[in-house]
Amino acid sequence: MIRFCKSPLCLLIETRWLIPRRFDGFAPGPLILLRPGASHALIEHEKVHVRQFWRSGGTMGILYLLSPRWRLRFELEAYREQLRHCEPGAAHQFARMLSRHYRLNISEEQAYRLLTAPRQA
């Protein structure tokens, strides 16, 4: 399946290839790659990364790769959006993912607190 999205401007492609292991979706720039059967919640997570790409003028990928601080910021925003489309218990699963798969040097407990903390205005 290939789908064009207007908001945010991106191309969504369902594929079994080009997606890093351990993940079901990947958003390099304005392209979203999803494994077949991806949930609506995951699509919303990946759309956040596309918005981050556009907001950063295309520098998001470099910031993401080089800075754990920026990587955490980007993933927290995306996982918080994904949580809005999931069952409440998903926060524990997402905290586990953040603590184990993103080279952030944070514990699962720290990740959970960051995910569930009230957002500051």
Contacts in CASP RR format, 6 or more apart in sequence:
PFRMAT RR
TARGET T0000
AUTHOR 0000-0000-0000
METHOD contacts of the structure
MODEL  1
MIRFCKSPLCLLIETRWLIPRRFDGFAPGPLILLRPGASHALIEHEKVHV
RQFWRSGGTMGILYLLSPRWRLRFELEAYREQLRHCEPGAAHQFARMLSR
HYRLNISEEQAYRLLTAPRQA
1 12 0 8 1.000
1 13 0 8 1.000
1 14 0 8 1.000
2 11 0 8 1.000
2 12 0 8 1.000
2 13 0 8 1.000
2 14 0 8 1.000
3 11 0 8 1.000
3 12 0 8 1.000
3 13 0 8 1.000
4 10 0 8 1.000
4 11 0 8 1.000
4 12 0 8 1.000
5 11 0 8 1.000
5 12 0 8 1.000
5 32 0 8 1.000
5 47 0 8 1.000
8 30 0 8 1.000
8 47 0 8 1.000
8 50 0 8 1.000
8 51 0 8 1.000
8 54 0 8 1.000
9 30 0 8 1.000
9 50 0 8 1.000
9 54 0 8 1.000
10 27 0 8 1.000
10 29 0 8 1.000
10 30 0 8 1.000
10 31 0 8 1.000
10 32 0 8 1.000
10 47 0 8 1.000
10 50 0 8 1.000
11 30 0 8 1.000
11 31 0 8 1.000
11 32 0 8 1.000
12 32 0 8 1.000
12 34 0 8 1.000
12 43 0 8 1.000
13 31 0 8 1.000
13 32 0 8 1.000
13 33 0 8 1.000
13 34 0 8 1.000
14 34 0 8 1.000
14 35 0 8 1.000
14 36 0 8 1.000
14 37 0 8 1.000
14 38 0 8 1.000
15 33 0 8 1.000
15 34 0 8 1.000
15 35 0 8 1.000
15 36 0 8 1.000
16 35 0 8 1.000
16 36 0 8 1.000
18 26 0 8 1.000
18 33 0 8 1.000
19 25 0 8 1.000
19 26 0 8 1.000
19 33 0 8 1.000
19 34 0 8 1.000
19 35 0 8 1.000
20 26 0 8 1.000
22 101 0 8 1.000
23 101 0 8 1.000
24 34 0 8 1.000
24 35 0 8 1.000
24 38 0 8 1.000
24 42 0 8 1.000
25 32 0 8 1.000
25 33 0 8 1.000
25 34 0 8 1.000
25 35 0 8 1.000
25 38 0 8 1.000
25 42 0 8 1.000
25 46 0 8 1.000
26 32 0 8 1.000
26 33 0 8 1.000
26 46 0 8 1.000
27 33 0 8 1.000
27 46 0 8 1.000
27 47 0 8 1.000
27 49 0 8 1.000
27 50 0 8 1.000
27 53 0 8 1.000
28 61 0 8 1.000
29 49 0 8 1.000
29 50 0 8 1.000
29 53 0 8 1.000
29 58 0 8 1.000
29 60 0 8 1.000
29 61 0 8 1.000
30 50 0 8 1.000
30 53 0 8 1.000
30 54 0 8 1.000
32 43 0 8 1.000
32 46 0 8 1.000
32 47 0 8 1.000
32 49 0 8 1.000
32 50 0 8 1.000
34 42 0 8 1.000
34 43 0 8 1.000
34 46 0 8 1.000
39 85 0 8 1.000
39 86 0 8 1.000
40 85 0 8 1.000
41 82 0 8 1.000
41 83 0 8 1.000
41 85 0 8 1.000
41 86 0 8 1.000
41 90 0 8 1.000
42 82 0 8 1.000
44 81 0 8 1.000
44 82 0 8 1.000
44 84 0 8 1.000
44 85 0 8 1.000
45 78 0 8 1.000
45 79 0 8 1.000
45 81 0 8 1.000
45 82 0 8 1.000
46 78 0 8 1.000
47 81 0 8 1.000
48 77 0 8 1.000
48 78 0 8 1.000
48 81 0 8 1.000
48 82 0 8 1.000
49 60 0 8 1.000
49 74 0 8 1.000
49 78 0 8 1.000
52 60 0 8 1.000
52 74 0 8 1.000
52 77 0 8 1.000
52 78 0 8 1.000
53 60 0 8 1.000
53 61 0 8 1.000
56 63 0 8 1.000
60 74 0 8 1.000
63 70 0 8 1.000
63 71 0 8 1.000
63 74 0 8 1.000
64 70 0 8 1.000
64 71 0 8 1.000
64 74 0 8 1.000
65 71 0 8 1.000
68 102 0 8 1.000
68 103 0 8 1.000
68 104 0 8 1.000
68 105 0 8 1.000
71 102 0 8 1.000
71 103 0 8 1.000
71 104 0 8 1.000
72 98 0 8 1.000
72 102 0 8 1.000
72 104 0 8 1.000
72 106 0 8 1.000
72 114 0 8 1.000
75 98 0 8 1.000
75 102 0 8 1.000
75 104 0 8 1.000
76 98 0 8 1.000
76 114 0 8 1.000
76 115 0 8 1.000
79 94 0 8 1.000
79 97 0 8 1.000
79 98 0 8 1.000
79 115 0 8 1.000
80 115 0 8 1.000
80 119 0 8 1.000
82 90 0 8 1.000
82 94 0 8 1.000
83 90 0 8 1.000
83 91 0 8 1.000
83 94 0 8 1.000
83 115 0 8 1.000
91 112 0 8 1.000
91 115 0 8 1.000
91 116 0 8 1.000
92 108 0 8 1.000
92 112 0 8 1.000
94 111 0 8 1.000
94 115 0 8 1.000
95 108 0 8 1.000
95 109 0 8 1.000
95 111 0 8 1.000
95 112 0 8 1.000
95 115 0 8 1.000
96 108 0 8 1.000
96 111 0 8 1.000
98 104 0 8 1.000
98 106 0 8 1.000
98 108 0 8 1.000
98 111 0 8 1.000
98 114 0 8 1.000
98 115 0 8 1.000
99 106 0 8 1.000
99 107 0 8 1.000
99 108 0 8 1.000
99 110 0 8 1.000
99 111 0 8 1.000
100 108 0 8 1.000
104 111 0 8 1.000
106 114 0 8 1.000
END
